[in-house]
Amino acid sequence: MKEEAQPTAPLLEETFAHSFATLGAQLVAIRQQGEKRYKRSPAYKQERKAARAGNWKPSKRASYTDEEKTALQVIKVRAEELRQVESIVNADPELMNLVDASIAGVHDKAAARRQTRALIAVAVLSLIVGWLLSAISPATALVQLLTR
């Protein structure tokens, strides 16, 4: 009976999903570049003519450029590394908890920075509004209103 790997913690799972989604988006972009290049090529025009004439035969698409081949290799290596890290983390619950706690710490620090920025913005806005209100209505007018 094969023992099933323990699922990763939620934050870690989200991080892996985000990383794989990023790699997938890069792959799609490279594929779209190749398709655009192919559609501008004479081979595409010949294939379209053959398809209209009814004797269409699938042809080999335009090959990747050296730059695209390098990017594909980098993506492949990165995906293998992610899978390897994911399998290691899944195999050791202690390590999984440590990594998840580390990710949570990063998220907590980011939330604290956002909150600090929001507090500073509110303080500056309050200062400006107070200054504008004091410029609009002098203190003597306020005193007259309060004494009535």
C-alpha positions, 0 to 999 in steps of 0.5 A, a space after each residue: 500500500 503506497 503512502 500518499 504524500 501529505 498536502 502542503 500548507 495553504 500559503 506554500 500551495 498558493 506560492 507554488 501555484 503562483 510560480 507555475 502560473 507565471 511559468 505557464 504565462 511565459 510559455 504562452 507568450 513565447 508560443 504567441 510570438 512564434 505564431 505571430 512570426 509564422 503568420 508573417 512567413 511565406 510558409 503560412 501564406 502557402 499553407 492558406 492557399 493549399 487549404 483553400 484549394 482543398 489539398 492542405 497538408 500539415 506543415 512544420 511550424 516556424 522554429 523557435 529563435 535562439 532567444 526563445 529556445 534559451 527562455 524555454 530551457 530556463 522555464 524547463 529548469 525552473 519548473 523542474 526545480 519547483 517540482 523538486 522543492 515541492 516534493 521535498 517539502 511534501 515529504 517533510 512536515 516539519 520543513 513544510 511548517 517552517 516554510 509556511 511560517 516563513 511565507 506567512 512572515 513575509 505576508 505579515 510584513 507586507 501587510 504591516 507596511 501597507 497599514 503604515 502607508 495607509 496611516 501616514 496617508 490618513 494623517 497627512 490628509 487630516 492635516 491638510 483638511 484641518 489646515 484648509 478648514 482653519 483657513 476658511 473659517 477663522 477662529 474668531 468666527 468659531 468663537 462667535 458661533 460657540 458663544 451664541 
